[in-house]
Amino acid sequence: MNNNNDVAEYDYVVVGAGSAGCVLANRLSADGKHSVLLLEAGPKDTNIWIHVPLGYGKLFKERSVNWMYQTEPEPGLNGRQVFQPRGKVLGGSSSINGLLYVRGQHEDYDRWRQRGNAGWGYDDVLPYFRKAENQQRGADKYHGSDGPLPVSDWRHHDPLSEAFVVAAAEVGIPTNPDFNGATQEGAGFFQTTTQRGRRASTARAYLRPAMARGNLRVETSALAQRILFEGRKAKTVEYKQEGRLRKAKARREILVSSGAYNSPQLLQLSGVGPGDLLKQHDIEVVLDAPGVGSDLQDHMQVRIVTRSAQAVTLNDVVNNPVRRVMAGLRYAALRKGPLTIAAGTSGAFFKTSPRLASPDIQIHFLPFSTDKMGEKLHPFSGFTASVCQLRPESRGSLKIKSADASVPPEIRINYLATETDRRAFIDGIRILRKILAAPALKPYAVAEVDPGAKVVSDEDLLEFCRRTGSTVYHPTSTCRMGNDALAVVDQRLKVRGIEGLRVVDASIMPDLMSGNTNAPTIMIAEKASDMILEDAR
């Protein structure tokens, strides 16, 4: 696949082997007609903790598979920097995330369509969710069972998680067996991207089956430096591997799937972005595109920790040497038990106001507690329930700090910048407290540890949010799809004003959807694959 200049040539060069890139690599190479190069900055997914569901806690600060970004000091969070883990490994963030399969609301996608993004309404995207899915419960109107991505029920009986669902019903939040079905509202159990107790990342579900194809090449530890253009046509990706600068030429298209932080970073490094910013770093401006890196959005969470009266939490397992060994043996033998816990066991979606058309809050319930995610569990029996605002109004930005691709970008999210966002958290915490005080949780809940019973006023609750709020790891919209002047890609995900270049990942979302971002990112890549192959005919 080399030409005389020793530059490898492929039909498609995909930059980033994450939630979207692995899907593209599989689908574009499937018919054997097109050659595909997949570049990944991180290593192969050989770390054992990637494949154990509860292992996400071990990978939280594991630099070998994680970009470990930080925001700039956040004004709305008392000037704190917020840690931003992102996957740097085959599978990307789908290899280190919390495994929850949540698509968002029908209304999210209809809103995308109403903003001028034809072909992206709920009825348009549902077939792609179904195409991707291998649903444990079988196929129906909302679910598919023939796709590569396993979606499964949780494999561990947990009395606390069950009591949460009953408690929610006791305060008027209906039980919902399927957050991805007819409606999202209600309380129930999350499904996960797992199969028989093992993580199903896109590397495992999509890339692994495609690796034997002669027309697909995968390069790891290959950090894209920039895209090279001929005029305004994207032609070549320059990447660094083992200290050497290499080049790969795309006969048809370059597909950037590096995520909400690295995709706009790569475009800016390549000369596509805000002209003034690029000039500051002596980067030649190929296209002055001020929208590249703007509109950054993320879900924030605030966690309430409760002390448990009964030793039924994961804290009790981890802090007891015998129970810890037993849990490990049970997982090794049966792929069941506490090691199958995802980043939410049960949860709820509800409205903080009856005026709202759909839920604006998501609760993640967890049968363990800790001061910070990824750190040691508390020495006492404890459980956690976090409040996440689903549709924040706050907007941030991503900007390169250097023309060097290895220098982390400047990330500003502006959490809690608007009154709507602040109010949603205050009201959300109040409703969550009602659930935690309901009869079903009475046998377990002894006392609220954090923020504690004394924190009741709006001002004190808001200060608690500012002091402890953190990310739910859902950055989006930095290469937003649309028709307006700041939109970066069009409805076919082609970079506006550039030929031969698309962005395919969560960065193209017109706005943040009401749920976890992994399932929608996979859907976006499934839909993009069809569009790319259609355009190749």
C-alpha atoms as one frame of an Amber mdcrd trajectory, in Angstrom:
protein
   0.000   0.000   0.000   3.021   2.275  -0.397   3.775   4.604  -3.238   7.231
   5.638  -4.408   7.618   8.304  -1.731   7.222   5.685   1.000   4.034   7.316
   2.246   1.489   4.607   3.022  -1.760   5.078   1.078  -5.203   3.931   2.108
  -8.727   4.709   1.016  -9.604   5.860   4.520  -7.430   6.997   7.401  -9.287
   6.950  10.749  -7.665   8.958  13.556  -8.627   7.557  16.972  -9.617   3.981
  17.833 -12.257   4.895  20.411 -16.018   4.475  20.694 -16.492   5.773  17.129
 -13.211   4.881  15.414 -13.486   1.139  16.074 -16.990   1.156  14.589 -15.751
   2.954  11.460 -12.809   0.561  11.074 -15.144  -2.435  11.192 -17.883  -1.108
   8.903 -15.649   0.525   6.273 -13.469  -2.574   5.883 -16.344  -5.098   5.954
 -16.930  -5.526   2.211 -13.207  -5.813   1.401 -13.388  -3.066  -1.220 -11.683
  -0.312   0.763  -8.351  -0.188   2.562  -8.526   1.356   6.044  -5.807   2.573
   8.414  -6.806   3.050  12.051  -4.441   5.170  14.164  -4.536   5.068  17.969
  -2.328   7.211  20.226  -2.505   4.688  23.064  -1.526   1.026  23.420  -3.396
  -2.229  22.803  -6.144  -3.030  25.319  -4.124  -5.646  27.224  -4.481  -4.129
  30.722  -6.457  -6.759  32.672  -8.594  -4.157  34.452 -10.065  -2.977  31.135
 -12.003  -6.215  30.875 -13.333  -6.386  34.460 -16.383  -4.085  34.814 -15.426
  -2.708  38.244 -11.910  -2.161  36.873 -12.902   1.332  35.710 -11.929   2.493
  39.215  -8.401   1.158  38.675  -8.107   2.879  35.276  -9.306   6.249  36.527
  -5.770   7.522  37.007  -3.834   4.933  34.985  -1.669   7.105  32.760  -0.793
   4.258  30.358  -4.402   4.124  29.053  -5.752   7.542  30.020  -5.102  11.093
  28.782  -5.755  12.333  32.349  -6.720  15.851  31.312  -7.565  18.687  33.706
  -9.789  21.686  33.150  -8.529  25.189  33.798  -9.694  26.555  37.181 -13.503
  26.566  37.049 -15.062  29.861  38.260 -18.367  28.160  39.157 -16.605  25.514
  41.260 -14.628  27.848  43.544 -11.710  27.902  41.116 -11.101  24.151  41.307
  -9.637  22.232  38.391 -11.758  19.234  37.393 -10.063  15.984  36.414 -11.088
  14.752  32.948 -10.165  11.090  32.309 -10.346  10.065  28.620  -9.387   6.730
  27.102  -5.980   6.517  25.408  -6.055   2.863  24.326  -7.788   0.660  21.746
 -11.478   1.211  22.485 -10.823   4.749  23.748 -13.147   5.792  26.541 -15.291
   2.695  25.903 -12.354   0.759  27.426 -12.225   2.796  30.658 -15.751   4.202
  31.078 -18.478   3.233  33.551 -20.165   0.859  31.029 -23.693   2.303  31.227
 -25.817   1.936  28.102 -28.108   4.977  28.041 -29.164   6.487  24.718 -30.863
   9.646  25.929 -34.385  10.841  25.216 -36.332  10.676  21.958 -36.725  14.450
  22.331 -32.936  14.985  22.221 -32.633  13.755  18.669 -35.840  15.463  17.552
 -34.339  18.687  18.905 -31.218  18.065  16.797 -33.456  17.722  13.736 -35.466
  20.826  14.640 -32.202  22.792  14.722 -31.805  22.056  11.017 -29.973  18.725
  11.169 -32.060  16.738   8.698 -31.706  12.968   9.111 -30.884  13.134  12.842
 -34.366  12.941  14.431 -35.218  10.044  16.749 -36.907   8.031  13.982 -33.775
   8.513  11.854 -31.279   7.371  14.498 -33.280   4.518  16.084 -32.382   2.073
  13.258 -28.692   2.695  13.993 -29.084   2.088  17.720 -30.818  -1.179  16.802
 -28.186  -2.068  14.186 -25.380  -1.716  16.741 -27.093  -3.630  19.515 -26.953
  -7.230  20.653 -29.615  -6.882  23.330 -29.665  -9.654  25.950 -33.471  -9.343
  26.258 -33.981  -9.870  22.523 -35.157  -7.618  19.700 -38.244  -5.419  19.747
 -39.372  -2.053  18.376 -36.585  -0.254  20.254 -33.837  -2.867  20.409 -31.764
  -5.032  18.094 -30.217  -8.417  18.812 -27.996  -8.963  15.744 -25.456  -6.165
  16.260 -21.870  -6.331  17.481 -22.423  -4.456  20.775 -23.555  -6.612  23.719
 -26.061  -4.854  26.012 -26.799  -6.780  29.191 -28.631  -6.773  32.494 -26.564
  -6.595  35.661 -25.265  -9.919  37.022 -25.359  -9.243  40.764 -28.180  -9.253
  43.280 -27.840  -6.121  45.403 -30.477  -5.292  48.037 -29.475  -1.624  48.215
 -29.844  -0.993  44.492 -33.229  -2.719  44.530 -34.351  -0.716  47.571 -33.491
   2.506  45.717 -35.919   1.653  42.893 -38.691   0.856  45.396 -37.933   4.049
  47.343 -38.242   6.105  44.161 -41.678   4.593  43.517 -42.686   5.474  47.068
 -42.083   9.171  46.360 -43.938   9.069  43.033 -41.232   8.214  40.486 -42.583
   5.285  38.450 -40.572   2.114  37.924 -39.169   1.872  34.396 -37.686  -1.461
  33.222 -36.084   0.100  30.122 -34.563   3.602  30.045 -33.922   3.091  26.299
 -37.449   2.101  25.349 -40.685   4.053  24.906 -39.768   6.630  27.546 -36.797
   7.426  29.755 -38.604   8.774  32.812 -38.680   6.646  35.943 -36.454   4.530
  38.171 -34.912   1.165  37.384 -31.709  -0.712  36.659 -29.134   0.404  34.118
 -28.101  -1.946  31.357 -24.404  -2.151  30.545 -22.084  -2.772  27.601 -20.953
  -6.117  28.976 -21.175  -9.741  27.938 -21.191 -12.514  30.527 -19.600 -10.259
  33.114 -16.850  -8.817  30.882 -16.589  -5.310  29.429 -17.648  -5.010  25.801
 -15.654  -2.013  24.571 -15.838  -1.093  20.881 -12.333  -2.576  20.570 -13.722
  -5.899  21.705 -17.127  -5.714  19.998 -16.187  -4.075  16.679 -12.437  -4.034
  16.159 -11.435  -7.515  17.332 -13.655  -9.317  14.756 -12.298  -7.098  11.958
  -8.585  -7.381  12.804  -7.999 -10.426  10.575  -9.086  -8.552   7.428  -6.238
  -7.883   5.017  -7.641  -4.455   4.108  -7.568  -3.122   7.702  -4.364  -1.984
   9.385  -4.274  -0.863  13.028  -1.357   1.177  14.384  -1.088   1.775  18.144
   1.121   4.274  20.002   0.595   6.485  16.940  -0.134  10.091  17.936  -1.530
  12.213  15.104   0.451  15.441  14.806  -1.545  17.201  12.101  -3.490  16.793
   8.888  -1.782  18.023   5.719  -3.824  19.732   2.994  -3.548  20.431  -0.690
  -5.417  23.717  -0.854  -8.519  22.956   1.173  -8.500  19.225   0.545  -7.343
  16.997   3.392  -4.811  14.524   2.017  -2.396  13.144   4.605  -2.152  12.437
   8.318   1.224  12.985   9.923   1.713  10.901  13.062   4.482  10.085  15.501
   5.241   6.488  16.401   8.251   5.249  18.377   9.875   8.662  18.009   9.564
   8.627  14.211   7.394  10.909  12.117   5.280   8.920   9.664   2.701   9.824
   7.046  -0.438   8.141   5.766  -2.258   9.406   2.705  -6.028   9.034   2.238
  -7.230   8.407  -1.296 -10.829   9.069  -0.282 -11.206  10.632   3.167  -9.614
  11.319   6.529 -11.986  10.557   9.395 -11.236  12.231  12.721 -12.645  10.217
  15.641 -10.450  11.422  18.465 -13.195  12.548  20.851 -14.520  15.872  22.112
 -11.071  17.043  23.254  -8.639  15.558  20.766 -10.690  16.053  17.580 -10.871
  19.870  17.819  -7.258  19.866  19.051  -6.142  18.017  15.892  -8.149  20.330
  13.613  -6.599  23.388  15.282  -3.086  21.912  15.040  -3.782  21.348  11.341
  -4.826  24.927  10.600  -8.605  24.533  10.835  -9.901  26.623  13.727 -10.106
  30.163  15.130  -7.653  32.161  13.014  -6.347  34.352  15.836  -5.622  31.322
  18.039  -3.749  29.531  15.250  -1.654  32.613  14.466  -0.650  32.860  18.148
   0.972  29.433  17.741   2.466  30.141  14.285   0.137  27.655  12.604  -0.739
  28.426   8.990  -4.480  29.053   8.716  -6.063  26.652   6.221  -9.593  27.676
   7.228 -10.588  30.312   9.791 -13.287  28.281  11.576 -14.095  29.966  14.926
 -16.511  27.161  15.894 -13.773  24.539  16.214 -13.426  24.016  19.964 -16.371
  26.205  20.947 -19.690  25.015  22.466 -17.975  22.517  24.801 -20.570  20.904
  27.074 -20.348  18.306  29.813 -22.520  16.648  32.425 -21.672  17.563  36.003
 -22.493  15.392  39.006 -22.888  16.042  42.716 -22.716  12.985  44.988 -24.599
  12.357  48.231 -22.978   9.785  50.540 -25.100   7.860  53.053 -23.926   5.617
  55.894 -25.505   2.147  55.756 -26.868   0.320  58.814 -26.092  -3.029  57.220
 -22.773  -4.398  55.976 -24.096  -4.994  52.447 -22.022  -2.403  50.577 -18.961
  -2.839  48.380 -17.024  -0.970  51.100 -17.644  -3.976  53.362 -16.369  -6.392
  50.713 -13.241  -4.411  49.845 -12.338  -3.708  53.488 -12.695  -7.348  54.563
  -9.806  -9.557  53.312 -11.900 -12.749  53.305 -14.883 -11.216  51.504 -12.540
  -9.513  49.034 -10.886 -12.821  48.109 -14.287 -14.532  47.857 -15.539 -11.807
  45.489 -12.448 -12.276  43.310 -12.891 -16.037  43.206 -16.577 -15.696  42.396
 -15.798 -13.371  39.503 -13.021 -15.650  38.216 -15.290 -18.707  38.313 -18.704
 -17.305  37.351 -18.136 -13.715  36.105 -20.683 -12.642  38.732 -20.703 -10.686
  41.970 -19.461  -7.239  43.030 -16.710  -7.064  40.381 -19.457  -6.703  37.755
 -20.588  -3.352  39.216 -20.705  -0.550  36.621 -20.719   3.203  37.343 -24.362
   2.966  38.311 -26.412  -0.051  39.311 -29.874   1.404  39.578 -30.890   4.968
  38.886 -33.659   7.360  37.995 -34.640  10.078  35.538 -37.048  12.755  36.748
 -38.165  16.372  36.237 -37.322  19.023  38.801 -40.379  20.982  37.642 -43.749
  19.894  36.179 -43.268  22.639  33.554 -40.532  20.572  31.878 -41.356  18.379
  28.882 -38.917  15.623  29.870 -36.563  14.687  32.749 -33.711  17.096  33.455
 -32.013  15.013  36.183 -30.340  11.593  36.129 -29.490   9.758  39.349 -26.690
   7.187  39.437 -26.998   4.905  42.474 -23.948   2.942  43.681 -23.657   0.465
  46.584 -20.305   1.924  47.695 -18.872   5.276  48.792 -15.618   7.188  48.492
 -14.377  10.759  48.847 -13.435  10.914  45.158 -14.021   8.520  42.292 -10.980
   6.328  41.708  -9.819   6.657  45.321 -10.070   4.312  48.337 -13.536   3.330
  49.521 -14.659   4.598  52.923 -13.833   2.421  55.953 -17.535   2.442  56.962
 -20.560   0.847  55.241 -21.722   3.464  52.769 -23.548   4.057  49.496 -23.704
   6.894  46.978 -26.349   8.544  44.820 -25.311  11.310  42.453 -27.352  14.075
  40.835 -26.539  14.838  37.198 -28.187  17.684  35.276 -28.999  16.341  31.819
 -29.183  19.467  29.646 -26.791  22.110  30.985 -26.961  25.580  29.477 -23.324
  26.304  30.402 -20.921  26.363  27.459 -17.131  26.167  27.414 -14.250  25.885
  24.990 -11.202  23.872  23.986  -8.082  25.623  22.680  -4.602  24.383  21.884
  -1.867  25.726  24.173   0.924  24.827  21.748   1.605  23.708  18.177   2.980
  20.505  19.762   0.400  17.696  19.612   1.677  16.170  22.870   0.815  19.283
  24.928  -2.635  18.972  26.558  -5.191  21.532  25.366  -6.810  24.255  27.468
 -10.196  22.953  28.637 -12.821  25.339  30.030 -16.294  23.947  30.731 -17.851
  26.743  32.826 -19.895  24.460  35.071 -22.818  26.158  36.888 -22.511  29.316
  34.762 -26.287  29.796  34.416 -29.171  30.104  36.853 -30.974  27.165  35.180
 -28.004  24.905  35.882 -27.652  26.045  39.495 -31.391  25.672  40.168 -31.498
  22.168  38.634 -28.879  20.896  41.086 -30.517  22.441  44.148 -33.928  21.017
  43.217 -32.420  17.698  42.119 -30.671  17.208  45.458 -33.921  17.935  47.326
 -35.799  15.286  45.319 -32.964  12.763  45.734 -33.053  13.323  49.504 -36.770
  12.450  49.492 -35.964   9.150  47.775 -33.171   8.383  50.246 -35.555   9.082
  53.142 -38.354   6.848  51.752 -39.499   3.719  53.671 -37.740   1.188  51.406
 -34.313   2.623  52.309 -35.106   3.056  56.045 -33.535  -0.319  57.011 -30.260
   0.796  55.387 -29.877   4.578  55.583 -28.451   5.647  58.949 -27.301   9.195
  58.227 -26.218  11.441  55.382 -22.429  11.742  55.586 -21.973  14.293  52.799
 -23.162  17.041  52.634 -24.887  16.190  55.940 -28.199  17.097  57.554 -27.168
  20.680  58.355 -26.916  21.612  54.676 -30.482  22.608  53.768 -30.717  26.173
  52.413 -30.410  26.949  48.707 -27.180  28.842  49.392 -25.633  25.988  51.368
 -26.668  23.383  48.786 -25.211  25.476  45.983 -21.987  25.916  47.931 -21.845
  22.118  48.373 -22.186  21.770  44.580 -19.393  24.295  44.023 -17.153  22.555
  46.561 -17.639  18.951  45.415 -19.197  18.921  41.927 -17.284  16.976  39.289
 -17.727  15.602  35.790 -19.706  12.546  34.668 -17.206  12.332  31.785 -19.490
  13.317  28.900 -17.775  16.125  26.940 -19.411  16.896  23.579 -20.132  19.439
  20.848 -16.667  20.936  20.161 -17.032  20.166  16.414 -20.760  20.765  16.393
 -23.041  19.750  13.524 -25.292  22.446  12.080 -25.950  25.075   9.405 -24.983
  28.241  11.287 -21.716  30.161  11.040 -20.135  28.402  14.045 -21.145  24.859
  13.016 -18.066  22.767  12.203 -19.606  19.840  10.293 -22.670  19.454   8.101
 -25.371  16.782   8.346 -23.082  14.246   6.662 -20.363  15.106   9.209 -18.151
  16.683   6.560 -16.056  19.578   7.844 -17.644  22.676   6.332 -15.322  24.471
   3.907 -12.918  21.503   3.622 -12.864  18.527   1.253 -12.028  14.945   2.171
 -12.412  15.395   5.940 -15.125  14.321   8.377 -15.418  14.290  12.139 -17.196
  11.256  13.578 -17.557  11.163  17.373 -19.309  12.889  20.315 -17.807  16.242
  19.336 -20.362  16.577  16.498 -23.407  16.462  18.800 -25.417  19.696  18.268
 -25.931  19.690  22.023 -25.506  17.291  24.908 -28.055  14.520  24.987 -29.912
  13.486  28.139 -27.954  10.424  29.205 -24.590   8.723  28.860 -22.639   9.504
  25.693 -21.154   6.121  24.722 -24.260   4.585  23.092 -25.026   7.747  21.045
 -21.394   7.975  19.907 -21.550   4.399  18.615 -24.840   5.255  16.866 -23.212
   8.317  15.239 -20.394   6.112  13.896 -22.846   3.504  12.577 -24.798   6.201
  10.733 -21.606   7.869   9.497 -20.331   4.545   8.125 -23.417   4.237   5.932
 -23.063   7.835   4.705 -19.342   7.399   3.928 -19.985   4.190   1.963 -22.910
   5.818   0.114 -20.679   8.732  -0.891 -17.981   6.311  -2.111 -20.273   4.745
  -4.710
